[in-house]
C-alpha cells in the first residue's frame, strides 16, 4: 500500500499549512472580537471573514473540495483529506477556503445534478463565495434518521411547485448571506417507498418561507451560521427548480452524503489533533502534588491512547477516501459508515480528556474545547446517527456469511 501523499497533495498541504499559520490563528482572534462587538445583534458576519476569503482565493486555496477540475483544483478525495484535516483545526478555516458545510455538499449536488440554468443561478455564486446555502431535510415531527418518514409536501400546480412543511436543524439558514435552500420532500406519496421523495431549490426570500426559531447546541447559537427551524407555508417556486426530476430525492441524497460525510470526518481528525496539542501543552505547564501533570501516569495513558486512536482513524479515513476515488462511493459504503461512527467518538474522547486537563478553563470560553465538544457531538447525529451507520455496517457484514 502507498502511504505517501501525492506530489500535488503535498503542495496543497504545505500551502494550506502556511496560510493557516500566517492568517488563520490571528484571524480567529479578530473574528471573535468583531463578533462580540456586535452585541445583541449577533446575526452578522464579521468583516475579517471576507478579507480572509479574498486572501485564500488569491493564494489559489479555494474550493479545494471540488473534484471537477473545471470548477476547482480537481483534487481526489485522498488528496483533499489531509487538507481538510488542517482546516478542521479551526472553526473559521473551512469557510475561509470556501470548503465549509453545508455549501460543499450543496455545490456538489448542483454540479452533479443541477441543470445549466440552476448552476448558473446558484452554483456559480456559491463557488465564488458570494452567497451561502442550507440543506433542509430533517423535520421535528418525525424520526428523520429514516428519510422515508419525511412529511414535507412538494405538489405540482401548473408551472409551479407548492411546498408545505416544517424543517429544523437547517444549518446555515441564519446567515444573512444564505440565499438558497435545497429542500427534500414528497412529490408522490403513492409511489414506491424510495421514489416518493424529491429535492427542490427554494430561494431563502421566497414568499411563505419563515424562520420560526434558532436552535442552540449546548447553549451555543453558532451565530451567524446558526441552526434554524424553518416553516414552508404554501411556498411557490417554478417547476424548473426541481432537481433531476420527481422521485429522484434518494438518488441525490446518496450522491451528496458520501463525500459530505467523509469531509466531516477529515475535519474531525484535525479538531482531535488540535485538542491533543492543547492537552499536552497544558499538562506540561501545570504542577500538582509536587510534579507536572504530564508526569502523572494517568496522563501518559490518556496521551498514548489518544495518539493511537488518531492514527487508526486517520488511516481508516484515508482508506475510505481512496476507495471512493478508485472504486466509487458504493464500494466504499462500509468504510464511509465506519469512519462516520469512529471519528466523532474518537475526537470527543480526546476533547473530553483535554477539557479535564484544563480543569475549569476547559469548560469556559478561554479555550476552544467546550465549543469544539458541542460542535463535534452533533456529528454523532448529523448526516445519519451512529445507529444508522452501524446498521449499515452490520448488514454488509452479515451478507458475507449469511447468503452462503
TACORDA-V552039 format. One line per field, one symbol per residue. ss: DSSP state (H for helix, E for strand, L for the rest). phi: phi as a letter, one per 30 degrees, with the letter a starting at -180 (. if undefined). A space follows every 10 residues. Layout:
ss: ???
phi: ???
This chain:
ss: LLLLLLHHHH HHHHHHHHHH HHHHHHHHHH HHHHHHHLLL LLLLLLHHHH HHHHHHHHLL LLLLLLLLLL LLLLLLHHHH HHHHHHHLLL LLHHHHLLLL LLHHHHHHHH HHHLLHHHHH HHHHHHHLLL LEEEEELLLL LLLLLLHHHL LLEEEEELLE EEEEEEEEEE ELLLLLLEEE EEEEEELLLL LLHHHLEEEE EEELLLLLEE EEEELLELLE LLLLLLEEEE EEEEEEEEHH HELLLLLLHH HHHHHHHHHH HHHHHHHHHH HHHHHHHHHH HHHLLLEELL EEHHHLHHHH HHHHHHHHHH HHHHHHHHHH HHHHHHHLLL LLHHHHHHHH HHHHHHHHHH HHHHHHHHHH HHHLLLLLHH HHHHHHHHHH LLLLLHHHHH HHHHHHHHHH HHLL
phi: .cccddedde ddddddddde ddbdeddddd edddddddid dddbceeedd dddddddddi cbhddddddd cadiddeddd eddddddddb dceedechbc dddedddddd ddbddedddd dcddddddid bbbbccbdbd cbdddcddde cecbcdbicb cccblbcbhd djddddddcb ccccaccadd ddeccdcbcb dbedcddjdb ddaccdchjd dhdddibccb ccchdcbddd ddcikdicdd ddeddddedd dddededddd dddddddddd ddddcccbhi adeddddddd dddddddddd dddddddddd dddddcbjdd dceddddddd dddddddddd ddddddddie ddccddbddd dedddddddd cdhjdedddd dddddddddd bccd
